[in-house]
Amino acid sequence: GEVVTWGYGAVTSPPQPEVRDVVAVSAGGEHVLTLDGDGTVEAWGENRYGQVTVPSDLRAVVAIDAGHFHNLALRADGTVAGWGFNGSGRATPPAGLTDVIAVSAGRYHSLAVTALPDCLEATAHTADGTLMALRHRELPIAGLQFHPDSFLTPSGPEFFRHALHGAF
């Protein structure tokens, strides 16, 4: 698919190179990441800390997340790549980190999920395998990852109904 941007100037400038078959997008502080269907990552916008300089050896990516000035990419083999501002080590995954199933880049830190404990079950994933919802197998506890604007999409009412009734 295509990427449409609006708002603050740095991220609305045309992407270089031109994006292709986009399956995921993530907005950082003043930059944008896209993931193409072939596992390629593209980036554009402010590059003060190298956050739009995608590592040349980055391949087979299944999920991305842009932090404020750094980025994370989850590879199909369960390893994580990070680049951009590395204050407090936020762009450097811990040595030996493997079997990752989800990543998140914050403003000052990064997160990775390596496995769910037996008491939790995954209940929703995106097309690229990103974990979006989970629930406890015995207790009435559930969690979901969403952007508040998702409730305003055409599928929003159904999503909201499922969230309210614990059907995710």
C-alpha positions in Angstrom: 0.0 0.0 0.0 0.8 3.7 -0.1 1.8 5.9 2.8 0.1 9.2 3.3 1.6 11.7 5.7 0.6 15.0 7.1 1.6 17.4 9.9 5.0 18.6 10.8 7.3 19.2 7.8 10.1 16.7 8.3 8.0 13.6 8.0 5.8 14.9 5.2 8.7 15.4 2.8 8.6 12.7 0.1 10.2 9.4 1.1 13.5 8.5 -0.4 13.7 6.0 -1.9 10.0 5.7 -3.0 8.1 3.2 -0.8 6.5 0.2 -2.4 4.3 -2.5 -1.0 3.9 -1.1 2.6 2.6 -3.5 5.2 3.5 -1.6 8.3 4.3 2.0 9.3 5.6 3.6 12.5 6.2 7.3 13.3 9.1 8.4 15.4 9.9 11.9 16.9 10.4 13.5 13.5 10.9 10.5 11.2 8.9 7.6 9.6 9.6 3.9 9.2 7.9 1.6 6.7 8.0 -2.1 6.3 7.5 -3.5 2.8 6.0 -6.8 2.1 9.4 -8.2 1.1 10.8 -7.5 4.6 12.6 -4.3 3.6 12.6 -1.3 5.8 12.5 2.3 4.5 12.9 5.5 6.5 12.8 9.3 6.0 12.6 12.5 7.9 14.9 14.1 10.5 18.2 12.2 10.6 20.0 14.0 13.5 21.0 10.7 15.2 21.1 8.3 12.2 17.5 7.2 12.8 16.7 7.2 9.1 19.9 5.5 8.1 18.6 1.9 7.9 21.4 -0.6 8.4 22.5 -2.0 5.0 22.5 -5.6 6.2 18.9 -5.4 7.6 16.8 -8.1 5.9 13.8 -10.4 6.5 12.1 -7.9 8.9 8.6 -8.9 10.2 7.9 -5.9 12.5 9.1 -2.4 13.1 8.8 0.3 15.7 10.1 3.9 15.7 11.1 5.5 19.0 11.7 9.2 19.5 15.2 9.1 17.9 15.9 5.4 17.5 14.3 2.4 15.8 13.8 -1.3 16.3 13.3 -4.0 13.7 12.3 -7.6 14.5 13.7 -10.1 12.0 12.0 -13.4 11.0 14.6 -15.3 12.9 13.5 -13.7 16.2 16.5 -11.3 16.5 16.3 -7.6 16.9 18.2 -4.8 15.1 18.4 -1.2 16.5 19.8 2.0 15.2 19.7 5.7 15.7 20.3 7.6 19.0 21.8 5.1 21.5 21.6 7.1 24.8 21.3 4.7 27.7 21.7 1.8 25.2 18.2 2.1 23.8 19.2 1.2 20.3 21.5 -1.7 21.3 19.6 -5.0 22.0 21.0 -7.0 24.9 23.6 -9.6 24.0 22.0 -13.0 23.4 18.5 -11.6 22.9 16.7 -14.2 20.7 13.3 -15.7 20.1 11.7 -12.3 20.2 8.0 -12.1 19.2 7.4 -8.4 19.6 9.3 -5.1 20.0 8.6 -1.6 21.1 10.8 1.5 20.9 10.0 4.2 23.5 11.4 7.6 23.9 14.1 6.6 26.4 14.0 2.8 26.3 13.2 -0.3 24.3 11.2 -3.4 25.0 11.1 -6.9 23.6 8.8 -9.8 24.3 10.5 -13.2 24.1 7.7 -15.5 25.1 4.4 -15.5 26.8 4.1 -17.5 30.1 1.8 -20.5 30.0 -0.9 -18.6 31.8 -1.3 -16.2 28.9 -2.6 -16.8 25.4 -2.2 -14.6 22.3 -5.6 -13.8 20.9 -4.8 -11.4 18.0 -1.9 -10.7 15.6 -1.4 -8.5 12.7 -0.9 -9.9 9.2 2.9 -9.7 9.8 2.7 -11.6 13.1 2.9 -8.7 15.5 1.2 -9.5 18.8 -1.8 -7.2 19.3 -3.9 -8.8 22.1 -3.6 -11.4 24.8 -5.5 -12.7 27.7 -5.0 -14.7 30.9 -6.2 -18.3 30.6 -7.9 -18.3 34.0 -8.3 -14.8 35.3 -10.5 -12.0 33.7 -7.4 -10.1 32.6 -6.7 -9.1 29.0 -4.4 -6.6 27.2 -4.5 -5.2 23.7 -2.2 -2.9 21.7 -4.0 -0.2 19.7 -3.9 3.4 18.8 -6.9 5.3 20.1 -7.7 6.4 16.6 -8.4 2.8 15.6 -11.8 3.1 17.1 -12.6 5.7 14.4 -11.8 3.3 11.5 -14.6 1.4 9.6 -13.8 -1.6 11.8 -13.7 0.5 15.0 -17.2 -0.2 16.3 -16.6 -4.0 16.0 -13.2 -3.7 17.6 -14.7 -1.6 20.5 -17.5 -4.1 21.0 -15.0 -7.1 21.2 -12.8 -5.1 23.6 -15.7 -4.3 25.9 -16.9 -7.9 26.0 -13.5 -9.5 26.3 -13.8 -11.4 23.1 -10.4 -10.6 21.9 
